[in-house]
C-alpha cells in the first residue's frame, strides 16, 4: 500500500482546469512551471500552497478542493480527523489545520493519515477501528502520540487482523513515554512497528543518534525525519548548529537503511563510505547502493 504514494506533487486536469496539490514548500517551483505550461486556469491547494498563499500569483489558491485530493497522492489513504492538540515548533499542522476536528463521515481506507489519531475521543477512535476491521492490514501512517497512548488504545487495535503501529520520537524528553508505548504494544502481542525520529531541529548529533540507537536496541528500525523549515525553498538546505550537511546525510542514509546492515555500526559505515579504510566486497556493495 505504501508503494502507491505519488512521488512529489499531485497534478491532474478536469474539464480544462489544472489542479495541483503541493505538500512541501520546495515543490512550489515545480508547481509554478506546470501552471505556466498549462496556460489555463490552475487551482492549487495543499499545505505549501496555503502557507504561501500571498506569494502565489500564478494560480488560484483554494483551501478545499471538490475532489478527493488525498487519493491523488495515494488512493489507499484517508483522514478521519484533522488538526492537533499540540503546537510543536517544528510542525506546521497547527498553523494550517487548527484545532482538532473529528469527522463524522470519512472515506474508509487502510492507511490512516490523521495528524494525531490518539488525541481523538474514545468514541471516534473506536469508530475508526470498527470501520477498518474488514481490511487484512492497517497502517497508522502518521505516527501515534506516545504521550497519549494507553492500554485502552492497544485493546482497540487488537480488533484488527494486522496493523502497522507507528509512533513519533521528536524530543529526548519523550524517551520514557516512547519506551512505555512500545513495551505496552509488545505485551499486547503486536510486532509490526515503526518510529519517526526528528533530527536536525534543536538537537545535536549525539542526541539524535541516542534516540536512533535506543530504538535499534529495542529491535525497532527507526525512520529518521530531517527537519525542514516550513518555508524552505530548497530541500535539505537547513543545517542546525552542531551539524554539517554531510553528517545529516550520513545519519539519514544509514538509519533509514539500518535493517540492511546488521551489526555494521554507524561509525564504521562513515569510515568505509568516506574511503577511510580498505573495502571488503560487502562494504563495496553498500557503497554502490548509496551511490546509485
N, C-alpha and C positions, 0 to 999 in steps of 0.2 A: 504493500500500500504506500509506504513512504517513497518508493521509487517513482510514484506518479507525480511528485512535486515538480512543478514547472520551474526551470532554472531562470532566475531573473524576473523581469516584469511579465505581466499577463496583458495581452492586447488582442482585441477581436473587433470585427465590424458587423454591424447590424443596420440594414437599410441605409447604407452610406455613411453612417456615423461610426467613428473610430472610438472605441472605449479602451482606456488604459488603466491598469491598476498597478500602483507603484508602492512597494513596501519600504524600501530604503532610499535615503536621500541621494546617494551616489548613483542611483539609477535614473534620476530625473533627466540627466543629459541625454541618455538613450531615448527616453520617452519623448523629449522635445524633437529629436531627429525624426522619430516616427510620425509625430504630429505634423511637422513641416512637410514631410514627404507625402502625407495623406492629402494635403491641400483641400481639406473639407472640415466639417465640424468634428471636433475632438472633445470628448468628455473624459476627464481624468479624476481618479479617486485613489484611496489608499492612504496609509499613514504619512508617507512622504509628501503627497500632494496636499493633504490637509494642513500639515505643519509648515508648508512653504507656499501657502495659498497666495500671499501678497506678491510673491516673486514670479508667479506663473501667469504670463500674459499671452501664451500661445495655445491655451486650451481652457475649457470651462471646468472649474473645479466643483465637484459635487460630493457632498458627504455621503449621500445614499445613492445607490445605483438600482435601477429597476430589474437588474439581472443578478443571478447568483454569482457574485464576483469571486467568492472563495473557491467555488467549484472550478473556476478558470485557472486557479493555482493548483488545486488538487481536488478531483471530483469525489474523493472519499472523506473529505473534511467537513466539519461543522463547528459552529459556535452555539452553545446553549445559554451563554451569558456573556456579557461584555463588561469591561471595567474592572477595577481592582480596589480593595480597601487600603492598599499600600500606596505610598508616594516615594518610591525608591528614586534616588537622584540619577541613577544610570538608565532609568526606564522612561519611555515616553507615553506609556499606556494611560496614566492618569491625566495627561495633557489632552489626549485626543479622544479617549473613551469616557472619561469622567467617573462618576460613582458607579459602584457595582449594580448592574441591572440584570435580573434573571428573566429570560424569555419564557413566555407561556406556551410558545409553539416554536419548533425549530426543525430543521432538516435532520432526520435521523441518519447518522453515518458513523463508521467505525473509528475515525480519527477525530478526537475531541480536542479543539484548539482554544478552549476558554482561557482568558487571561489569568484567572485564579479560581479554578473549579472548587477547590477546598474551602474557599471563603463563602460559597453559596449556602443557602439554608439546607437543613436536613431534608426538607420536603423536596426541594429542587434536585439535590444530589441524588436522592432516591429515585426520583422520576427519570433522571438522565440514565442511571444504571439500568433501570427497568426497561427503558426504551431501546437499549442496545444489547439486551441479553441474547437476542437471536443470532447475533454475529458470532462467528467462530473465533474472532480475535479483535481486541480493542486496544487502541493506543491512546493513552492520556498524554497527548503530544507536547503540550506546553510546559509540563513540569508542575507538580503539585507543591503546595506550600507546606514544607515540613513542620513549620511552627504551628500549623493548624491541624495537622493530620493526627487522627485518633484511631483507637481500636474500632470505633463505630464505622469510620470510613473504610477500614480494611475489611470489615464484615460485609459491607455493601459490595465491595469489589469482588468478594468471593462468590457472588452470584453469577459472575461472568465465566465463560468457558476458558478463556485465556486473555491475559491483559499485560500490556507493557506499562509498567509503573515507572514514572519519571518524577524526580524531584529536582529542585534547584538549590545550588550551594553558592550563594552570592557573596556572603560575608563570613569571615572567620568566626565571628561571634555566634553563628548559627550551627557551629560544629556539633554540639550535643544533640540539637533538635534533628539534624540530618541523620546522625548515627542512630538515634532512637527510632526514627521513622523507618529506616531500612531494617533495623532489627525487628521491629514490630511486623513488618511485611514478611520477613523470613519466618518468624514464629507462626505466622498465619499460613505458611506454605507457598508463598509467592517466590519466584526465582528469575523472573524476566524484568531486569532493571535497567534504568538509565539515569544519568545525573548531569544536568547542565552546570558548568562551573565558570563563573565570570572571572576573567583575568584581565589585567592591564587597565583597571579603572583607578582605584585608590589603594591597591595592594602593591607589594613589591614582589620580585620574582620568588623569594623564599616563601612568602605567604602563599602565593599561587601554587607553587609546587607542593607545599604541605597539604593543601586541600586536595590536589590531584592524587598525590601518593596515598593519602588517607583512604580515598575511595578504592584505589588499586589494592591496598591491603585488605579491604573488605570484599575483594573479588567483584568489584563493580567497575566496569570500564567507563571512565568519565568522558563527557563531551565538553571540552574547553570552549568557551564563548569569548572571543576577543572583543573588548569594549569598543564600540563605535559611537562617537558623539552623534546626536540626533540630526545635526545639520552638516555633517561632514560631506564634502564633495568628492573625496577620493577614499575608497575603502582601504582600511588598514593604514591610514596615514597618521592616526593619533598614536603617540608614544608617551606613556606616562613616565613620571620621574622614577629613576631606578631601572628602567627597561631600555632595551635597544630594539630596533626593528628585527635584527637577526634573532635575538633571544625570544621575542614574541613569536616569530615564525617557527623557530625550533620547538617551542613549547606546544604550539598549535599542531604542528605536524606529528610530533612524537605521541602526544597524549590522545590525539584524535585517531591514531592508528596503533595504540599500545597493545591491542589484542594480538597484533602480528608479531610482537617482539618477544613474548615470553619473559625470560629472565634478563633480557638485554636492556640495561637501565638507561636513563636519560643522559647521564654524563658520558657513558660510553658511546651512545648514539651521536652526541655532539662531537666527540673526538673523532669518530670514524667518518661522519658525513662531512666534516670540515678538513679532512685529509691529514689528521694528526698522526695516524698510525698506518701500518700495513693493513691492507684489507683482505679479509678472507672472502671466499666465494659467497658466504651468507651475507656479509656486510655489503659486498658489491651489489647484490641483488636488492638490498634495501636502498642503497644509493640510487640505483636505477629506478626503483619505484617512485622515489620522491622527485627525481629529475624528469619524470615524464611530462 
